[in-house]
């Protein structure tokens, strides 16, 4: 009779052979052990199993989302405390934590963005939003000092594919970030599809030249591929699509080449359009509140706002570090209040008649 120690293998045992050998060895060890030894062995096994479960639970909670409890003091908890951003990059001056991987901010000085020239502008405002998706995006509205004429729109805003041979960098940025969808027949399950139609009205109609409309938004030039428009082949979600100018989101060539990101630029030229944009920028956070009750409830707007506000982890970190959520310049704009035809005018002996006949508009008469 051969024991387990006498068994030899010509090659390493496979999984089934190893399990069978371990089972035989365990049975022999259990026969030789006394009742007290068996109890100790089982106690050790149960303790190891409990430790393994605790380790897995700690590992899970370490990766899970953190829930802040205001009743607890997290100052001395090493698992929660992340330290201070007292480490400064020597290349770009960005603040970092001690455990940050070097080179993530600017690749140790290899990535440098050229400074943008200050555009002529009289006022601007922006708001940072998250929309429950984690990463922030910005809605910005700028008023320019010089009036933009319809003939200048194509120079500032474009809705066409650029020439790949003339500007390959811009062509790569537009095909990667500024193509909508595709949706419709290409992808009926796209998020923008409502009632079997694109809620963003894509693909847009072709247009030979840019023209303005009554609602303040122009119809940008989108030339048909048969009359000078360009096409491109893109690949998204393991599928290949052929797109043309009908799928391009309006963009600014300078901003797209500088930041290589999705930056939608629109031109607006009506007071109604500007009023809508100002209201949209200041609309506040996303909220969702519902109550089921047969009794008449007293509506507390402050409590309803606090309970119904949706705050993601990135949004919370943004607020903790004190980053700007909304900013405008100038912060206070004076309104020149006066009666009709009683505003102040300034003139000289040479232009007195011209100023009186055509006085300059004020902040009230301009609207």
Secondary structure, 3 states (H helix, E strand, C coil): CCCHHHCCCCCCCCHHHHHHHHHHHHHHHHHHCCHHHHHHHHHHHHHHHHHHHHHHHHHHHHHCCCCCCCCCCCCCCCCCCCCCCCEECCCCCCEECCCCCCCCCCCCCCCCCCCCCCCCEEEEEEEEECCCCCCCEEEEEEEECCCCCHHHHHHHCECCCCCCCCCHHHHHHHHHHCECCCCCCCCCCCCCEECCEECCCCCCCCECCCECCCCCECECCECCHHHCCCCEEEEECCEEEEECHHHECCECHHHHHHHCCCCCCCCECCHHHHHHHHHHHCCCCCECCCCCCCCCCCCCHHHHHHHHECCCHHHHHHHHCCCCCEEEECCCCCCCCCCCCCCCCCCCCCCHHHHHHCCCCCCCCCC
